[in-house]
Amino acid sequence: MRPGDYEAFTNELARSLGGDERVVGLVALGSMAARDYQPDEWSDHDFFVVTSSGAQEEMRRDVSWLPRAERIAYWYRETEHGLQVFYEDGHLLEFAVFDLPEVGLASVNRYRVLLDRGGVAARMAEVAAETAARKRPSDAHEFGKLLGSVLVGAGRARRGEELSGGMFVKDLALGRLAVLLARVLPAERAGLLDDLDPLRRFEAVYPALGAELVELTRLETVAAAHGLLWVAERELRPRRPDLPWHALDVVRRRIDRGTNRSAFLTMDEP
């Protein structure tokens, strides 16, 4: 969806909900919030609809209130409160319908209130503050999750479970590594990172490192696992020598059996 069309849909949604007596507010999230970055042709519409208490379930069960409802190809309940809607042109909506108390079930960082008939802005500010104040796992915890995910993933791949093993290494372990890297590596555009999804916009903030990690995800799983460990040691060890690096050596030795090291040692060894 082109930027002008995206904005037009946002305005259409706001007008439609503004005329619905069940609706208390509309909150734009992610790219739709247009904070720090603008939506592009690949952006979906991500939002909360806030209703009067008792009206929310009706709006979850019947999406005819959406703009251009006749062009919807498919929709479904993704969670108890949230839905995904696919339009015929491939545009995606991801949204939840809450009353004001239920908004507290969500985690929120970037948002913009587009409609407020009372209490929505204040409630969103509370939820965003609660999300920001939530205790994050320690570096030692994230490091342990990184090592555990690498070990399990490489083991499953060696067993022949490449799909499951790849998920552990190229998703779970990579995400933990991204968290740790973002905590220790300074960057001018660090504000673009998403504290709810560590891989979002990582390449924009750390272009060279992001490109290196992308290349690792294209390797077979055991080679990718080794590559992630090398990146961790190279980037983190000088800055966090207190982490349990002996444990990383243990994991490396465990998964090293029979690995073609030339498949992943394209970067400088630490």
Residue, then its C-alpha position, 0 to 999 in steps of 0.5 A: m500500500r502506497p503511503g498516500d493510500y495508507e494514510a487514506f485508509t487510516n483516516e477512513l478507519a478513524r472516521s468510521l469509528g468516530g461515528d460508532e457510538r460503541v467506540v471510545g477510542l482508536v490507538a495507532l501502533g507500530s508504523m501506523a503510529a508514525r513515531d520515529y519511522q513512517p509506514d511504507e508499502w509493506s506496513d500493515h495497520d496495527f491498532f487498538v479499538v477501545t469500546s465501552s464496556g460490554a461492546q467489545e465482543e460484538m466488534r470482535r465477532d463482526v468486522s463489518w464496521l471496518p472500512r471497505a469491508e466488502r473487500i475483505a478476503y479473510w479474517y480470523r480471531e488470532t487471540e481472545h482479544g485480537l484479530q487479523v484481517f486480509y484484504e483482497d489487495g493483500h493489505l493486512l490489519e492486526f488489531a485488538v478490541f478492548d474496553l478501557p480496563e482490558v487495555g492493560l493486558a497489552s504491552v505498548n511502546r510506540y503509539r498515537v491516540l487518534l480518537d479519545r472520547g474520554g480516558v483513552a490517552a490517560r490509560m495508554a500512558e499508564v500502560a506504556a509506562e507499565t511496559a517500560a518499567r517492566k523488569r527485563p531479564s538480566d544479561a546473564h539470563e539472556f546469555g543462558k537462553l542464547l547458549g541453550s537455544v544454540l545447543v538444543g537447535a544444533g542437536r535437533a538439526r544433527r538428529g535430522e530435525e532441521l526445521s525445529g533446530g533451525m527455529f531454535v538457532k535462527d529465531l530464538a538464539l538470534g533474538r537473544l543475541a540481538v538483545l545482548l548486542a543492543r545493550v552493549l553496542p552504541a549506535e546513533r539510531a538506537g532509538l529505532l530499536d523495538d524493545l518488544d521485538p529485538l530483531r525489528r529494525f536491527e539492520a537499520v541500526y547496525p547495518a554491517l552487523g545486521a548483514e552479517l547475521v542475515e548471512l548466518t541465517r542462510l547457512e545450515t543450522v549447525a554452521a549458523a549456530h557456530g557463527l552466532l557463537w563467534v559473533a557473540e564472543r567477538e562483540l560481547r566478550p570485550r565488553r562483558p568479560d564477566l559473562p560465563w564464557h567457559a559455558l560458551d566454550v562447552v557449548r561450542r565443543r558439544i556442537d563442534r563434532g564433524t562441523n565444516r568450520s569453513a562454512f561459517l568462519t567468514m568473519d574474523e575469529p575473536 
